[in-house]
Each structure stands twice: as C-alpha cells, then as structure tokens.
C-alpha cells in the first residue's frame, strides 16, 4: 500500500495528541451538494443556466437572470444502503432513511430598464452541501494482521510503563482500553520485554466492521448579482457552512478456529465520533451570452475555513477465555479514564474551479415561450490542498505538519462532470441529468467515484411552481479499518446506493 504515515500521525492519538487522520479529507470534503428539485433533476449543472436560487451555491452570477422575486422551499428524503467487499467476502449493510431540507430561501429582484445594469438580485438561501447519512458493513478472514497490533505498537513506541496506562496522556483511549481488558500485554521473548496482541498468536482472525454515519453540512449564504445589458452577469456570495458529522463504528475480531485454550475468543471496539463546526467561504462567478441562445459560465469557490471540534467516546470488550479462570470477559468505556476527550482544530477545504455552458432552445425574454435547454458543468477540486492546523497556540503544530504532508502525498485534484436538460410542454416540464465525481486518491488501486442519475417533472403556471425529482447515487469508495506502520493492511471496497427524493415548491412575487 502507498501509505507511509509516520508513527506520530497514525498512532499518537492520545489525550494530548489530536484525532485527525488523512481520511478526514474524504470524510468532510468529498461530497455531492444538493439543490432544488429542478437543479438536481438536471444533474446539478446550473453553472451557466441562471435564474435558479441554487446559483447562490454554484455560480452566483446566475442570480442576475432574475427579473421577479421568489420564495422557495425544498424538503427531501434520503434512502441509503451499501455493499462491502473485504478479503474476498461480500456483505450488505442495513437500510437507513433520513428527512432533510435542500435549497430553500428568498430571492429579491429589482429592474431598471433605463440603466446599463438592467436588473439586480439579492438572495438569502440555505442548502445541504454534504449529506453524511450512510451505513457500511463488511467482513473477512484476515491472516496477516490484527487491529490489536495498532495498540501494541503505540504502547511499545510511547515508552510508557504498562502499569501507568490509566493516567498517561500519551496513549489513546483504544490503547488504554486494550491494556485494561488484556487484549494486549507485555511478554518476555528472547530476554527482551515486548508488547503483543493476543490475536497475533492465532493463524487468522475473523474481522467485522460496522459504521453508521449521519449529519451533513448545511450552508447559509448571501448572494448578489447584476445583469449588464443582458450580456454579462456578475455575482458573488458569502457562505457560512454549519457542519455536524456523527459516526458510530464497531470493529470486531474473533477466533474462527473454535479453540477454547488459546486465550482469545473475541474483542470488540466501539467508538462514537461527533464532529461539529462552523466555517466561512466565498464564491465568485460570471456568465457571458455570446449569442442569444448560448451561455458560458465561470466560477471559483474559495476554500472554506472551518473551526472544528471532535468529541470521542469508546468501549472495548475482550474475551480471553480461560486465561483468568471463570471470568473471561472484561469491558471498559472511555468514562473510566476520565471525561471523554474533545479535540479542537482548524481545517481549510479544497479550492473549486468551474466552467460551464448552456444552450437554450427558442431563447426569448419571455421564459414561458422557451422550449427547453441542455447544460453542462466541468469542475476541478484540489483535494490535495486540504490543510489542518492547530486551533490553539499551545497545540502541537508538528502533528498537523505530518498530517498535511500525507494529505499532499496521497490525495490529488479531481474533475467532476455534470450534464442535464429540460423539455417544456407549456406548463409542464420533463428533466434528465447525469453527474460523475472523480476519485480524489493518488493510489490507483483505490477505485473510487460517484455517479448520479436523475430525472424529474416540473409545473409552472401563474407564478406558482412545483418540481419533483428522484436522484439515484452510486458511490464507490475504500474503507481502511485500521493502519499499521511499515505493514500492508487490507482495505474494503464499499459500494453505496443512495436514493434521494426532492420536492420543491415556491411562488413568484
């Protein structure tokens, strides 16, 4: 495997160390923003289309197309399920469903036909920029490593005496729990004291991983745009994303041999991670109409500067069979070691660059006489530029330097492509869309990507509009259950199927 992460990054995640890993780049930044039902039905390709409140979050210049004010509301329902392939075995997760709100808000438009600036528009909107609702499950027989080795290596490298584990600030909650439940211990081999994990004595372990995630990034934004002689549209927006991510994960190892005399039956590690925070970003864009039916759009999204906080709670359960007589099972929670740790840090998300084009059939000022359009967006996202930094002056900045080096090494920029179209039949519309989000990994063996296929219907009459859309997302990603320095660790290929139903309704003012 390509990952060559230092011991400090992989292992020293104790109460004085931080909790960030390079995977946070994907966890928090590789996402597919939502929008109104209309924008999602055409694959989210609204970078040059204009006249959409979703433009506030994609290309604010599109707000300049508004001639009338409007109010929009978009509730939605998400359904998710995944399949995992790990060490040659296939597994399926449970179904989950969540209600949420997508793009909703208000656009205020003013007109001045006698001015060079024909119209101007201001928007205040809210949107679901990331949806974390999902579930993952996989299982396999591993004959090369055990997650207990992570804790054994950390204890060995820390220099902490095993008798001082309860109060040491240099050991993670997982390592303390592994020591407490005798999942790892010290032994003397060839005259040297060494740290070992009990599953290391087995020929193989049966590994299972469960994870349920929920939450999202909800952004509140203010947008403004102007229309210069119906040729140039220039706009910008400022966004305040509010992030909440919750993951409940369980990693279990058990002895597949059924031997009751090898001092290990199973170990189960449970963890709840909650990440919350607030950020700030800006988006700038232009749209140019070289001909009446053609539109070209350009936009740039600055990184979001997040202030984030992680809170972690854990539980470890270990069965060492007859090692201590008739009481083989021991368990401990993170509360035993004091209050659950809270880690504060800052994150700068990737840059985004967008180029877009649209062609409108029968382009006239009266939109009721237009017959439809086709539109496409091409977006580039610099995942490798994501940076983590200390939130407080006394935090260890060298830790974040190590994390950032790995992020730059293991993640790359990726292209996203969106295309869609609409046909109008008087007051009714039909729409289709497609979107593909490229892999952010440098490692070619990691097959990752996200594909959206969408379709919807719309109704517009007398200033009232209603749109209904279904989006089916297929996501391919990898999941690494644990990391070990200088040792290859198997990874799971995870394929998620996520369905989203969106209903937008609103009216012109």
Buried (B, 14 or more C-beta within 10 A) or exposed (E): BEBEBBBBBBBBBBBEBBBBBBBBBBBBBBBBBBBBBBBBBBBBBBBBBBBBBBBBBBBBBBBBBBBBBBBBBBBBEBBBBBBBBBBEBEBEBEEBEBEBBBBBBBBBBEBEEEEEBBBBBBBBBBBBBBBBBBBBBBBBBBEEBBBBBBBBBBBBBBEBEBEEBEEBEBBBBBBBBBBBBBBBBBEEEEEEEEBBBBBBEBEBBBBBBBBBBBBBBBBBBBBBBBBBEEEBBBBBBBBBBBBBBBBBBBBBBBBBEEEEEBBBBBBBBBBBBBBBBBBBBBBBBBBBBEEEBBBBBBBBBBBBBBBBBBBBBBBBBBBBBEBEEEEBEBBBBBEBBEEBBEBBBBBBBBBBBBBBBBBBBEBEEEEEEBEBBBBBBBBBBBBBBBBBBBBEEEBBEEBBBBBBBBBBBBBBBBEBBBBBBBBBEEEEBBBBBBBBBBBBBBBEEBEBBBBBBBBBBBEBEEEEBBBBBBBBBBBBBBBBBBBBBEEEBBBBBBBBBBBBBBBBBBBBE
